[in-house]
Amino acid sequence: MTPSQHKATPLFAQREGKTVGLSHTATMSQENVKLIRQGWDAWLNGDLPGLFRTFDPEIVWDTSHFRDWPESAYHGPEGVEQFLTEWLDVWDDYEVSIQQIRAAPDDRVVSVLRHRGRGRESGVPMDIPMAQVATVRSGKVTRLDNYDDPRQAFEAVGLSE
């Protein structure tokens, strides 16, 4: 299965309060959250080009915080597509739900998500919580750090769950 052929279930439940009188930093944080939401919307709708438009050409997709993942990082859109293809190839009935998107310090955004599906060969069901920390520079995602434990993602950016 290619990344553009995946089946996803859109579910956004952002847990942020309204901010009145936004400072420049708060405005940038909200713009970063909006960019990440656009990327997730594209992914959930099978729009891989739309997802990749949110990425810097030098994006790094870091998987070093995943237990037992064979590669520690993928580079550029081609590398990200390679990861997504490898990830989706092992699952049937794959779904992802976005549980939270939250601004973090230093132009980062934390997304908490849940993957569900069934192993293509084994038939074993999966239900995996995880998180991504996106780093945004000049309106593009330059880095995505993937965590198999959402608490570690929040700790990495200095936030509590």
Phi and psi in degrees as GROMACS dihedral restraints (atoms count N, CA, C in turn):
[ dihedral_restraints ]
;  ai    aj    ak    al  type     phi  dphi    fc
    3     4     5     6     1   -88.9    20    10
    4     5     6     7     1   160.1    20    10
    6     7     8     9     1   -56.7    20    10
    7     8     9    10     1   -31.8    20    10
    9    10    11    12     1   -77.4    20    10
   10    11    12    13     1    -8.6    20    10
   12    13    14    15     1  -100.4    20    10
   13    14    15    16     1     1.1    20    10
   15    16    17    18     1   -67.7    20    10
   16    17    18    19     1   156.2    20    10
   18    19    20    21     1  -106.9    20    10
   19    20    21    22     1   127.6    20    10
   21    22    23    24     1  -133.3    20    10
   22    23    24    25     1   158.1    20    10
   24    25    26    27     1  -114.7    20    10
   25    26    27    28     1   110.8    20    10
   27    28    29    30     1   -70.4    20    10
   28    29    30    31     1   133.1    20    10
   30    31    32    33     1  -156.1    20    10
   31    32    33    34     1   107.3    20    10
   33    34    35    36     1  -113.1    20    10
   34    35    36    37     1   128.9    20    10
   36    37    38    39     1  -138.3    20    10
   37    38    39    40     1    74.8    20    10
   39    40    41    42     1   -72.9    20    10
   40    41    42    43     1   135.2    20    10
   42    43    44    45     1  -110.3    20    10
   43    44    45    46     1    43.3    20    10
   45    46    47    48     1  -106.1    20    10
   46    47    48    49     1   143.7    20    10
   48    49    50    51     1   -82.2    20    10
   49    50    51    52     1   167.3    20    10
   51    52    53    54     1   -76.3    20    10
   52    53    54    55     1   143.7    20    10
   54    55    56    57     1  -114.7    20    10
   55    56    57    58     1   128.0    20    10
   57    58    59    60     1  -104.3    20    10
   58    59    60    61     1   141.8    20    10
   60    61    62    63     1    64.2    20    10
   61    62    63    64     1    58.5    20    10
   63    64    65    66     1   -62.0    20    10
   64    65    66    67     1   132.8    20    10
   66    67    68    69     1   -80.2    20    10
   67    68    69    70     1   173.5    20    10
   69    70    71    72     1   -58.9    20    10
   70    71    72    73     1   -43.1    20    10
   72    73    74    75     1   -64.5    20    10
   73    74    75    76     1   -44.6    20    10
   75    76    77    78     1   -65.0    20    10
   76    77    78    79     1   -38.8    20    10
   78    79    80    81     1   -62.2    20    10
   79    80    81    82     1   -45.2    20    10
   81    82    83    84     1   -62.8    20    10
   82    83    84    85     1   -41.1    20    10
   84    85    86    87     1   -59.8    20    10
   85    86    87    88     1   -43.5    20    10
   87    88    89    90     1   -67.4    20    10
   88    89    90    91     1   -37.0    20    10
   90    91    92    93     1   -64.7    20    10
   91    92    93    94     1   -38.6    20    10
   93    94    95    96     1   -65.2    20    10
   94    95    96    97     1   -42.9    20    10
   96    97    98    99     1   -61.0    20    10
   97    98    99   100     1   -42.3    20    10
   99   100   101   102     1   -61.2    20    10
  100   101   102   103     1   -42.6    20    10
  102   103   104   105     1   -61.7    20    10
  103   104   105   106     1   -44.4    20    10
  105   106   107   108     1   -65.7    20    10
  106   107   108   109     1   -40.1    20    10
  108   109   110   111     1   -62.1    20    10
  109   110   111   112     1   -40.3    20    10
  111   112   113   114     1   -60.6    20    10
  112   113   114   115     1   -41.7    20    10
  114   115   116   117     1   -62.8    20    10
  115   116   117   118     1   -45.2    20    10
  117   118   119   120     1   -64.3    20    10
  118   119   120   121     1   -41.6    20    10
  120   121   122   123     1   -58.3    20    10
  121   122   123   124     1   -43.9    20    10
  123   124   125   126     1   -61.6    20    10
  124   125   126   127     1   -48.7    20    10
  126   127   128   129     1   -59.2    20    10
  127   128   129   130     1   -47.7    20    10
  129   130   131   132     1   -65.7    20    10
  130   131   132   133     1   -21.9    20    10
  132   133   134   135     1   -98.7    20    10
  133   134   135   136     1     8.4    20    10
  135   136   137   138     1    72.7    20    10
  136   137   138   139     1    21.0    20    10
  138   139   140   141     1   -98.8    20    10
  139   140   141   142     1    79.0    20    10
  141   142   143   144     1   -61.2    20    10
  142   143   144   145     1   -42.8    20    10
  144   145   146   147     1   -59.1    20    10
  145   146   147   148     1   -38.1    20    10
  147   148   149   150     1   -63.7    20    10
  148   149   150   151     1   -41.2    20    10
  150   151   152   153     1   -61.5    20    10
  151   152   153   154     1   -47.9    20    10
  153   154   155   156     1   -67.2    20    10
  154   155   156   157     1   -23.3    20    10
  156   157   158   159     1   -66.2    20    10
  157   158   159   160     1   -20.8    20    10
  159   160   161   162     1   -82.7    20    10
  160   161   162   163     1    -9.8    20    10
  162   163   164   165     1   -95.0    20    10
  163   164   165   166     1   144.0    20    10
  165   166   167   168     1   -70.4    20    10
  166   167   168   169     1   146.6    20    10
  168   169   170   171     1   -60.2    20    10
  169   170   171   172     1   -20.4    20    10
  171   172   173   174     1  -103.2    20    10
  172   173   174   175     1    23.9    20    10
  174   175   176   177     1   -54.0    20    10
  175   176   177   178     1   144.2    20    10
  177   178   179   180     1  -115.8    20    10
  178   179   180   181     1   125.5    20    10
  180   181   182   183     1  -105.5    20    10
  181   182   183   184     1   101.2    20    10
  183   184   185   186     1   -93.2    20    10
  184   185   186   187     1   124.3    20    10
  186   187   188   189     1  -116.0    20    10
  187   188   189   190     1    17.8    20    10
  189   190   191   192     1   -68.6    20    10
  190   191   192   193     1   -13.4    20    10
  192   193   194   195     1   -98.2    20    10
  193   194   195   196     1    10.8    20    10
  195   196   197   198     1   -96.7    20    10
  196   197   198   199     1   128.7    20    10
  198   199   200   201     1   -65.0    20    10
  199   200   201   202     1   133.6    20    10
  201   202   203   204     1    62.4    20    10
  202   203   204   205     1    16.7    20    10
  204   205   206   207     1   -80.9    20    10
  205   206   207   208     1   132.3    20    10
  207   208   209   210     1   -66.7    20    10
  208   209   210   211     1   -31.7    20    10
  210   211   212   213     1  -105.2    20    10
  211   212   213   214     1   147.9    20    10
  213   214   215   216     1   -95.3    20    10
  214   215   216   217     1   -19.8    20    10
  216   217   218   219     1  -162.5    20    10
  217   218   219   220     1   152.0    20    10
  219   220   221   222     1  -124.9    20    10
  220   221   222   223     1   143.6    20    10
  222   223   224   225     1  -122.4    20    10
  223   224   225   226     1   137.6    20    10
  225   226   227   228     1    72.0    20    10
  226   227   228   229     1   168.7    20    10
  228   229   230   231     1   -57.1    20    10
  229   230   231   232     1   -34.8    20    10
  231   232   233   234     1   -65.1    20    10
  232   233   234   235     1   -41.0    20    10
  234   235   236   237     1   -65.1    20    10
  235   236   237   238     1   -41.2    20    10
  237   238   239   240     1   -63.4    20    10
  238   239   240   241     1   -43.7    20    10
  240   241   242   243     1   -62.5    20    10
  241   242   243   244     1   -38.6    20    10
  243   244   245   246     1   -59.5    20    10
  244   245   246   247     1   -48.1    20    10
  246   247   248   249     1   -58.5    20    10
  247   248   249   250     1   -50.0    20    10
  249   250   251   252     1   -60.5    20    10
  250   251   252   253     1   -39.2    20    10
  252   253   254   255     1   -64.8    20    10
  253   254   255   256     1   -46.1    20    10
  255   256   257   258     1   -60.7    20    10
  256   257   258   259     1   -42.6    20    10
  258   259   260   261     1   -63.4    20    10
  259   260   261   262     1   -49.1    20    10
  261   262   263   264     1   -73.5    20    10
  262   263   264   265     1   -26.0    20    10
  264   265   266   267     1   -61.9    20    10
  265   266   267   268     1   -23.2    20    10
  267   268   269   270     1   -93.8    20    10
  268   269   270   271     1    -4.0    20    10
  270   271   272   273     1  -118.8    20    10
  271   272   273   274     1   144.7    20    10
  273   274   275   276     1  -111.3    20    10
  274   275   276   277     1   156.8    20    10
  276   277   278   279     1    51.5    20    10
  277   278   279   280     1    43.6    20    10
  279   280   281   282     1   -77.1    20    10
  280   281   282   283     1   135.1    20    10
  282   283   284   285     1  -139.3    20    10
  283   284   285   286     1   148.7    20    10
  285   286   287   288     1  -132.1    20    10
  286   287   288   289     1   137.3    20    10
  288   289   290   291     1  -122.5    20    10
  289   290   291   292     1   139.0    20    10
  291   292   293   294     1   -95.3    20    10
  292   293   294   295     1   117.6    20    10
  294   295   296   297     1   -94.6    20    10
  295   296   297   298     1   -25.7    20    10
  297   298   299   300     1  -163.3    20    10
  298   299   300   301     1   140.9    20    10
  300   301   302   303     1  -129.2    20    10
  301   302   303   304     1   123.2    20    10
  303   304   305   306     1  -138.7    20    10
  304   305   306   307     1   131.7    20    10
  306   307   308   309     1   -65.2    20    10
  307   308   309   310     1   144.9    20    10
  309   310   311   312     1  -134.4    20    10
  310   311   312   313     1   166.1    20    10
  312   313   314   315     1   -61.9    20    10
  313   314   315   316     1   161.6    20    10
  315   316   317   318     1    61.7    20    10
  316   317   318   319     1    42.6    20    10
  318   319   320   321     1    59.3    20    10
  319   320   321   322     1    35.2    20    10
  321   322   323   324     1  -113.9    20    10
  322   323   324   325     1   158.1    20    10
  324   325   326   327     1  -137.3    20    10
  325   326   327   328     1   132.9    20    10
  327   328   329   330     1  -102.3    20    10
  328   329   330   331     1   128.5    20    10
  330   331   332   333     1  -113.9    20    10
  331   332   333   334     1   127.9    20    10
  333   334   335   336     1  -106.1    20    10
  334   335   336   337     1   130.2    20    10
  336   337   338   339     1  -140.9    20    10
  337   338   339   340     1   170.7    20    10
  339   340   341   342     1  -137.0    20    10
  340   341   342   343     1   128.6    20    10
  342   343   344   345     1  -101.1    20    10
  343   344   345   346     1   136.8    20    10
  345   346   347   348     1  -134.6    20    10
  346   347   348   349     1   145.5    20    10
  348   349   350   351     1   173.9    20    10
  349   350   351   352     1  -161.7    20    10
  351   352   353   354     1  -140.8    20    10
  352   353   354   355     1   136.5    20    10
  354   355   356   357     1   -58.2    20    10
  355   356   357   358     1   129.8    20    10
  357   358   359   360     1   -60.0    20    10
  358   359   360   361     1   -45.4    20    10
  360   361   362   363     1   -90.3    20    10
  361   362   363   364     1   -38.0    20    10
  363   364   365   366     1   -87.3    20    10
  364   365   366   367     1   -26.5    20    10
  366   367   368   369     1    76.6    20    10
  367   368   369   370     1     1.5    20    10
  369   370   371   372     1   -70.6    20    10
  370   371   372   373     1   130.1    20    10
  372   373   374   375     1   -71.8    20    10
  373   374   375   376     1   148.5    20    10
  375   376   377   378     1  -126.6    20    10
  376   377   378   379     1   145.9    20    10
  378   379   380   381     1  -149.4    20    10
  379   380   381   382     1    96.7    20    10
  381   382   383   384     1  -118.2    20    10
  382   383   384   385     1   116.2    20    10
  384   385   386   387     1   -79.8    20    10
  385   386   387   388     1   147.2    20    10
  387   388   389   390     1  -159.9    20    10
  388   389   390   391     1   177.7    20    10
  390   391   392   393     1  -144.9    20    10
  391   392   393   394     1   155.8    20    10
  393   394   395   396     1  -125.0    20    10
  394   395   396   397     1   139.6    20    10
  396   397   398   399     1  -111.2    20    10
  397   398   399   400     1   114.8    20    10
  399   400   401   402     1   -97.5    20    10
  400   401   402   403     1   135.0    20    10
  402   403   404   405     1  -105.3    20    10
  403   404   405   406     1   128.7    20    10
  405   406   407   408     1  -115.6    20    10
  406   407   408   409     1   131.1    20    10
  408   409   410   411     1  -135.1    20    10
  409   410   411   412     1   130.2    20    10
  411   412   413   414     1    50.9    20    10
  412   413   414   415     1    40.6    20    10
  414   415   416   417     1    77.0    20    10
  415   416   417   418     1    13.4    20    10
  417   418   419   420     1  -132.9    20    10
  418   419   420   421     1   148.7    20    10
  420   421   422   423     1   -78.4    20    10
  421   422   423   424     1   119.5    20    10
  423   424   425   426     1  -100.7    20    10
  424   425   426   427     1   -19.7    20    10
  426   427   428   429     1  -154.5    20    10
  427   428   429   430     1   140.1    20    10
  429   430   431   432     1  -128.7    20    10
  430   431   432   433     1   110.8    20    10
  432   433   434   435     1   -96.5    20    10
  433   434   435   436     1   122.1    20    10
  435   436   437   438     1  -102.2    20    10
  436   437   438   439     1   132.8    20    10
  438   439   440   441     1  -124.6    20    10
  439   440   441   442     1   133.1    20    10
  441   442   443   444     1   -83.6    20    10
  442   443   444   445     1    -2.8    20    10
  444   445   446   447     1  -128.2    20    10
  445   446   447   448     1   108.1    20    10
  447   448   449   450     1   -53.7    20    10
  448   449   450   451     1   -33.3    20    10
  450   451   452   453     1   -60.2    20    10
  451   452   453   454     1   -38.2    20    10
  453   454   455   456     1   -65.1    20    10
  454   455   456   457     1   -35.4    20    10
  456   457   458   459     1   -65.0    20    10
  457   458   459   460     1   -45.2    20    10
  459   460   461   462     1   -63.9    20    10
  460   461   462   463     1   -41.8    20    10
  462   463   464   465     1   -60.8    20    10
  463   464   465   466     1   -39.7    20    10
  465   466   467   468     1   -61.9    20    10
  466   467   468   469     1   -28.6    20    10
  468   469   470   471     1  -104.0    20    10
  469   470   471   472     1     5.5    20    10
  471   472   473   474     1    78.8    20    10
  472   473   474   475     1    25.7    20    10
  474   475   476   477     1  -117.2    20    10
  475   476   477   478     1   160.9    20    10
  477   478   479   480     1  -103.9    20    10
  478   479   480   481     1   157.8    20    10
